[in-house]
Amino acid sequence: MYVEWPWRQVDPASPAWEGTMGFRRDGEHWEWSSTPWRIEPDPEGLGGGDLCMVGIPATEVKVVAIEEYDPPGEFGWVPKPTLGIGVCPVADLDDEEAGYVLYLPCGDPIEIEHLGI
């Protein structure tokens, strides 16, 4: 299913992104370990035009990679990110397929807190 993404703007100079984010409807699918986002109500019950809440629950993650973009990354949206932080939820560290990249700045409502561990 696709959700119109309200936090990023399409970069008119790039055809790389059309303004939506794709998610699996099956909440048990393994690809959910590759995104921090969660959808309520359950995506299986949503249909075209339905409203939903999209957010990131508090999640303890381990930083596994950092990539700087100079010039800023060309992903099809603005603001163009200057940093990519690869993270994996601590609960999924044994899963080689788990993890995702947080792009900063991106316009998404992401709050990051360093736990000092």
C-alpha positions in Angstrom: 0.0 0.0 0.0 1.2 3.5 -0.6 0.8 6.5 1.8 1.0 10.1 0.6 4.0 11.4 2.5 3.3 14.7 4.2 6.8 15.5 5.6 8.9 15.7 2.5 8.4 17.7 -0.7 9.0 16.3 -4.1 12.1 17.8 -5.7 10.8 19.3 -9.0 14.3 18.9 -10.5 14.3 15.1 -9.9 11.9 12.4 -11.1 13.3 9.9 -8.5 10.4 10.2 -6.0 6.6 10.8 -6.5 5.7 11.8 -3.0 4.5 8.4 -1.6 6.0 5.7 0.7 5.2 2.1 0.2 4.4 -0.3 3.0 3.4 -4.0 3.2 -0.2 -4.6 4.1 0.8 -7.8 5.9 1.9 -6.7 9.4 3.8 -9.9 9.9 5.9 -9.6 6.7 9.7 -9.5 7.3 10.0 -6.2 5.5 8.5 -4.5 8.5 11.9 -5.0 10.2 13.4 -2.8 7.5 11.4 0.4 8.4 10.9 2.3 11.6 7.4 3.4 10.6 4.3 1.8 11.9 0.7 2.4 10.8 -2.5 2.5 12.7 -5.0 1.0 12.2 -3.5 -2.2 11.0 -2.7 -1.9 7.3 -4.5 -5.1 6.4 -7.8 -3.4 7.1 -7.1 -0.2 5.1 -8.5 0.6 1.7 -7.9 3.3 -0.9 -8.6 6.8 0.5 -8.7 5.7 4.1 -7.0 7.8 6.8 -4.3 6.3 9.0 -1.7 7.4 11.6 1.9 6.9 10.6 4.6 7.2 13.3 7.7 5.7 14.8 7.4 4.1 18.3 10.3 4.7 20.7 12.9 2.2 19.6 16.4 1.5 20.9 18.7 1.1 18.0 22.4 0.5 17.4 24.2 2.7 14.8 25.8 0.4 12.2 26.8 2.9 9.5 27.1 6.6 8.9 27.4 8.2 5.4 27.8 11.9 4.7 26.5 13.3 1.4 28.6 16.2 0.0 26.9 17.4 -2.1 23.5 16.6 -0.4 21.9 13.3 -1.5 19.7 13.3 -4.6 16.8 11.1 -3.6 14.0 13.1 -5.2 12.8 15.0 -2.2 13.7 18.2 -0.4 15.3 19.0 2.0 18.1 17.0 0.4 19.8 14.9 3.1 23.4 15.5 4.1 23.7 12.5 6.4 22.5 8.9 6.3 22.6 6.9 9.6 22.2 3.1 9.3 20.6 1.7 12.4 19.3 -1.7 13.6 16.8 -2.2 16.4 18.7 -3.7 19.4 15.9 -6.4 19.6 16.8 -7.4 15.9 20.6 -7.4 16.0 20.7 -11.1 15.2 18.6 -10.6 12.1 20.9 -9.8 9.1 18.0 -8.3 7.1 16.8 -6.0 9.9 17.7 -2.3 9.9 17.1 0.9 8.0 18.7 4.3 7.1 17.6 7.5 8.6 18.2 10.4 6.3 18.9 13.8 7.9 17.6 16.4 7.4 14.6 14.9 5.7 11.5 16.8 7.1 10.2 13.6 8.7 9.2 14.0 12.4 12.1 12.0 13.8 13.5 12.6 17.3 16.9 11.0 18.2 18.2 10.7 21.7 21.7 9.4 22.4 21.5 6.9 25.3 25.3 7.0 26.0 25.6 3.2 26.0 
